[in-house]
Each structure stands twice: as C-alpha cells, then as structure tokens.
Amino acid sequence: MKRMQTEILVIGGGATGTGVAWDAALRGFRTVLVEKRDLTHGTTGRYHGLLHSGARYVLKDPASAVECINENRILRRTHTHCIEDTSGFFVVLPEDEDDYSDRFADACRRLNIPCTEIPPASALRREPLLNPRISRVFELPDAAADSFLATHATAQAARQAGATLLPYHELTRLHLSGGEGNRTVSAATVLDTVSGEELHIDADLVINAAGAWSGQVAALAGVDVKMILGKGVMLATNARLTNTVINRCKMPGDGDILVPIHTVSVIGTTDEQVADPENLSIEQWEIDLMLTEGDKLVPGLSSSRILRAWAGVRPLYQETQSPGEPALGSIDSLSDDQPAQGSPQYSRDATRALALLDHQQRDGVRGFITITGGKWTTFRLMAESAVDAACGQLGVSRPCRTAATPVPGVEQGHYWLGHRLNEVEDENLQSELVCECELVTRSMLESAAQRNPTVTLDDLRRDVRLGMGPCQGGFCTYRAVGILHQLRAGKASPVAGEWHVAHMQSPAHHHRDGAAAAPSGEG
Ligand SMILES: Cc1cc2nc3c(=O)[nH]c(=O)nc-3n(C[C@H](O)[C@H](O)[C@H](O)COP(=O)(O)OP(=O)(O)OC[C@H]3O[C@@H](n4cnc5c(N)ncnc54)[C@H](O)[C@@H]3O)c2cc1C
C-alpha cells in the first residue's frame, strides 16, 4: 500500500473542503484533501447559485444572515470573477403577509444589510417580466455565483499555497490510537477509485468537510454526528427571465427564489427531509410546485421550456448536546428516518448557520474536527473556523489569511453574460465551437480533458459548462465524445502541469494557450 504523511487531511472536495485546504495551506500547514468523486460532485455542484445578502434569513435565522452578509462582502473581493453582480429584489405579492415587509426592512437595518425600497414601477422597468401585481420592492446585494468556477479557483489557490488535492479518492477508514477517553485520529485509508489502489495517509489532524456525508465520515471515528438532510429541487428555464435575483419578501418557503445563472434562470427550491445524502430523487409534485410558485414571480414561467431539473441535499446541523456531554446515543440507536432528539422537526426549520464540532471537546476524540451546516456563501468562514480549531488542537497560533487573499482570476472583474460571446467574436473562434449554447470551443474542451486523464463528460459539464445550455448536450455531447476519443487514441499530446483555472471558462485564453502548446502539424 502506498503511504503519505501530512499535517492536515481534509475530507471532501466541495466548497467547504477546498476552502479548508486553501486556508490551511496559506497558514503553512502541510495539507492533503481527498474527494471521493470530482471536485463539486456533492451539494456544491447542485445548489441554487445565489450569493446571499443574508436578507432571506433576517427574521428566521439572524445568525445565518449575519454570516452571509459578512461573507458576501469578502467573496466579492476574493472570488470576484465567480460572481455576477446581479443585485437582488425582494418583492411583495398581494397574498404575502401584511406586516412581514416592514419587519423585514427593520431587521435588515438592524443587521447592517443594505436594503433600499424602490418603487414597483422602476423595478418593472428593469425587469419587465416580473409580476405586475407586486406592491413593494426592496433592493439588496444578492448576486449570482458560479460554484464550479469558484471551487476550481479555490482549489488552484490551495495548490499554489502547497496543498495536495486528490479527487477520486474515497476515505474508507479512519485509524484511531489510544484508549477510551483518550482516543486520537492518527491516520486514514483512502481508496483511489480510478486505479483501485489503497493509500495510507498519516495525519496530525483530520477535518471532516464531507457535507451531507459528514455523519458517515464521523462514524468512521466512532463519533455520532446526526445530520439534518434537506433535499431541494430546482428547475432551469431555457432563457434568462430576469437579470436580477428575485426573492419573495416572506418567511422562507418553497419555490420563492429565481436566480439568473449564465444563460438560464433557475427557480427553486423545495426542502424535504431525507435520510440518505444520495437521495436525489425528483417527484412530479416538486416540479409542479416550482412551476406554480415560479408563475407568481414571473407569470408564464411555467409555459417556458424547462431545460432540466436537479436536486441537492443540504448538510444542516443543529447541536443537541453540550460540550463534554456524552453523545446522544450510539450511531445504531438513532433511526435514520427520525430527526435527532431536540433537533428541529423539519429541515426547513434547521438553522443555516455554520456548525463547528471540535471532537476533542465534544467527544474526547483528538485530531478530529467536523465543519458542516452553513451555506455556499459562508464556505470561507466555515474553513476559517475549522482551521482556527485545528490550530487550537495542534497548539499553534497562525492567523487566517483567506479574507485578504484573492484567488487566481479576480483581475477579470465580475462575470458578465456577454463574456464568452465577446471573446469568441474578437478572436474569430466561431468555427472552433463544440457547444454553441454555452460557447465552449474545441481548445477549451481539449485543455480540460488533457489536464485530467480520467475526465468524464460529467466532469466537462462542471469544468467548462459543456451541455449546460438550451440544447442540453443534444449536439455537443456527441462532438465531445469524438474529441475525447481522438485524445485517448493519442492524436493529441497531454498537457502537463497546472490548470489555468482563472481562464478555464475563457475561449480566448484557451485558444492562445492551445496555439502555443499545439504540436506541430496540428492547429
Ligand atoms: C437545493 C439547494 C440549494 C442551495 N442553494 C444555495 C444558494 O443558492 N446559496 C448558498 O449560499 N447555498 C445554497 N445551498 C447550500 C450550499 O449548497 C451548501 O451549504 C454547500 O454547497 C455545502 O458545501 P460542502 O462543501 O459543505 O458540501 P459538499 O459540496 O456536499 O461537499 C462534500 C464532499 O464530500 C465528499 N465526500 C463524502 N464522503 C466522502 C468520503 N468518504 N471520502 C471522500 N470524499 C467524500 C462528497 O463527494 C462531496 O463532494 C443550497 C443547498 C441546496 C441543497
């Protein structure tokens, strides 16, 4: 069996895990991250796409609202190019509760979330498809965020700081030393799911950032972490219906947010408590509900062409034991379909605030920390909290640097919709297009494939948005398969080295890089 040694081992390659790897490496820790599939395979690649201003939670979950607005300000500086600065409207419909909007505006002021009431007529001028029956509109700093690009950019920043990231490596075992009351997590066994080989990693400390799978990972250390899993369903329309994020101004509920993401709009979401993080089933009633609620925001949404539906599972957590108390019971004694005692009855009621579980204090297990709950918007703060706790356990003091360290690519400024078209037209790349809907060129695809020897079509979808547009891969998938086949048959040479993540979604940069790297005889 191969062996490695590290100071910090991170489990999970979603927003939180890559954020932890970035933070830990910047603080000078030797860091290894393992992800059982591709980066963003989990909830991070299945979310709604909203950089929250926190306003959604001001009345229901103020702790989460404060985390969101603080991180919203930071991510605009550190991950600028992953964010489209759309702004957000909170709109009041005739059927919405009378006094909610006044209480909402007061709470935003109290929590220092910028909130300006604008006349409905001016909101309708900016968003003509919006329901004309809106009676009040508040504008807030919500935005759209690309979690695929942001995670890759964070991963590149982590690698540049010295971290090793191992996608397609699944944690299968945690090794503990010491006796009862003095147990320490000291190593892990990881399965390389491509080669089938096992890898033994000695680690001073393991950080569990496995999202909805955090309970399963904690169980490998004999620790009980009862997650509250809330499945949500979203639908993408075949065009952008609005350019602004639209929220209903009411207590958070189903189907009350419409987010413009790249070329589409996404209506969501539901919140159904599930027992299994892999339960991504989509039922007809969920689709019908999204269409009905979507029509309330944009009348006629339900008759637009729906491109796709998908689901993600929220990794929510609400602590039910005080530090030092024994855990609620053995893992086996908790039925999987029952919420833990003392936890909210429905996942919709569970807090969206982050949850840091220092298992040394909580369970008497050293060298093990779980970071879960939270939002995509708060991943950087979650990472900071986890690595602060790691410093505490390791007995060192090293300040967090991520809030002031931009990831590669921020110099491009905020994402804007015309970005790819502009580059394709400037560089005359029309004949290079493999995916016309999302303007993916052959060089972008080859570059992505050549830097990932085990690349799948699904990886390409996440990496360069192949097949994400209105044709849903109906044409480009076949072309991509042909190109991958050529690459695998050795007709193009692999490109060694680091992803130019900042440019992975840029047709122009791939064209120039590709031209520079192309073997003679190939264009
Ligand atoms: C429907 C829905 C909509 C949402 N919308 C928004 C939104 O608009 N804005 C927002 O801010 N937040 C939103 N969220 C919340 C947000 O998506 C999540 O909080 C966030 O993505 C969680 O990231 P994570 O890295 O903690 O978990 P994940 O992204 O799930 O990452 C955990 C990773 O751990 C890996 N893993 C699991 N077990 C193992 C193992 N044994 N070995 C190795 N790897 C393992 C998994 O493969 C996975 O990739 C939404 C969530 C849902 C469900």
PDBQT file of the ligand as one rigid body, heavy atoms in Angstrom, charges set to zero:
ROOT
HETATM    1  C1  LIG A 601     -31.245  22.771  -3.158  1.00  0.00    +0.000 C 
HETATM    2  C2  LIG A 601     -30.151  23.586  -2.538  1.00  0.00    +0.000 A 
HETATM    3  C3  LIG A 601     -29.987  24.914  -2.898  1.00  0.00    +0.000 A 
HETATM    4  C4  LIG A 601     -28.983  25.676  -2.289  1.00  0.00    +0.000 A 
HETATM    5  N1  LIG A 601     -28.819  26.962  -2.684  1.00  0.00    +0.000 NA
HETATM    6  C5  LIG A 601     -27.857  27.710  -2.118  1.00  0.00    +0.000 A 
HETATM    7  C6  LIG A 601     -27.645  29.026  -2.575  1.00  0.00    +0.000 A 
HETATM    8  O1  LIG A 601     -28.286  29.495  -3.513  1.00  0.00    +0.000 OA
HETATM    9  N2  LIG A 601     -26.688  29.759  -1.961  1.00  0.00    +0.000 N 
HETATM   10  C7  LIG A 601     -25.935  29.264  -0.941  1.00  0.00    +0.000 A 
HETATM   11  O2  LIG A 601     -25.111  30.004  -0.415  1.00  0.00    +0.000 OA
HETATM   12  N3  LIG A 601     -26.098  27.990  -0.515  1.00  0.00    +0.000 NA
HETATM   13  C8  LIG A 601     -27.029  27.206  -1.082  1.00  0.00    +0.000 A 
HETATM   14  N4  LIG A 601     -27.202  25.918  -0.683  1.00  0.00    +0.000 N 
HETATM   15  C9  LIG A 601     -26.335  25.378   0.368  1.00  0.00    +0.000 C 
HETATM   16  C10 LIG A 601     -24.962  25.002  -0.208  1.00  0.00    +0.000 C 
HETATM   17  O3  LIG A 601     -25.101  24.420  -1.470  1.00  0.00    +0.000 OA
HETATM   18  C11 LIG A 601     -24.243  24.029   0.713  1.00  0.00    +0.000 C 
HETATM   19  O4  LIG A 601     -24.272  24.516   2.025  1.00  0.00    +0.000 OA
HETATM   20  C12 LIG A 601     -22.778  23.856   0.294  1.00  0.00    +0.000 C 
HETATM   21  O5  LIG A 601     -22.660  23.625  -1.091  1.00  0.00    +0.000 OA
HETATM   22  C13 LIG A 601     -22.164  22.691   1.044  1.00  0.00    +0.000 C 
HETATM   23  O6  LIG A 601     -20.828  22.533   0.607  1.00  0.00    +0.000 OA
HETATM   24  P1  LIG A 601     -19.909  21.442   1.291  1.00  0.00    +0.000 P 
HETATM   25  O7  LIG A 601     -18.567  21.557   0.695  1.00  0.00    +0.000 OA
HETATM   26  O8  LIG A 601     -20.017  21.572   2.772  1.00  0.00    +0.000 OA
HETATM   27  O9  LIG A 601     -20.595  20.048   0.908  1.00  0.00    +0.000 OA
HETATM   28  P2  LIG A 601     -20.475  19.252  -0.486  1.00  0.00    +0.000 P 
HETATM   29  O10 LIG A 601     -20.422  20.168  -1.631  1.00  0.00    +0.000 OA
HETATM   30  O11 LIG A 601     -21.547  18.223  -0.493  1.00  0.00    +0.000 OA
HETATM   31  O12 LIG A 601     -19.064  18.567  -0.377  1.00  0.00    +0.000 OA
HETATM   32  C14 LIG A 601     -18.850  17.405   0.399  1.00  0.00    +0.000 C 
HETATM   33  C15 LIG A 601     -17.993  16.471  -0.435  1.00  0.00    +0.000 C 
HETATM   34  O13 LIG A 601     -17.554  15.379   0.384  1.00  0.00    +0.000 OA
HETATM   35  C16 LIG A 601     -17.373  14.279  -0.483  1.00  0.00    +0.000 C 
HETATM   36  N5  LIG A 601     -17.314  13.049   0.313  1.00  0.00    +0.000 N 
HETATM   37  C17 LIG A 601     -18.318  12.470   1.004  1.00  0.00    +0.000 A 
HETATM   38  N6  LIG A 601     -17.877  11.340   1.591  1.00  0.00    +0.000 NA
HETATM   39  C18 LIG A 601     -16.565  11.203   1.264  1.00  0.00    +0.000 A 
HETATM   40  C19 LIG A 601     -15.567  10.230   1.550  1.00  0.00    +0.000 A 
HETATM   41  N7  LIG A 601     -15.829   9.136   2.290  1.00  0.00    +0.000 N 
HETATM   42  N8  LIG A 601     -14.326  10.403   1.038  1.00  0.00    +0.000 NA
HETATM   43  C20 LIG A 601     -14.035  11.491   0.270  1.00  0.00    +0.000 A 
HETATM   44  N9  LIG A 601     -14.956  12.436  -0.044  1.00  0.00    +0.000 NA
HETATM   45  C21 LIG A 601     -16.201  12.297   0.456  1.00  0.00    +0.000 A 
HETATM   46  C22 LIG A 601     -18.599  14.344  -1.387  1.00  0.00    +0.000 C 
HETATM   47  O14 LIG A 601     -18.403  13.627  -2.592  1.00  0.00    +0.000 OA
HETATM   48  C23 LIG A 601     -18.751  15.847  -1.606  1.00  0.00    +0.000 C 
HETATM   49  O15 LIG A 601     -18.158  16.279  -2.825  1.00  0.00    +0.000 OA
HETATM   50  C24 LIG A 601     -28.153  25.110  -1.303  1.00  0.00    +0.000 A 
HETATM   51  C25 LIG A 601     -28.298  23.763  -0.976  1.00  0.00    +0.000 A 
HETATM   52  C26 LIG A 601     -29.281  23.006  -1.601  1.00  0.00    +0.000 A 
HETATM   53  C27 LIG A 601     -29.415  21.566  -1.275  1.00  0.00    +0.000 C 
ENDROOT
TORSDOF 0
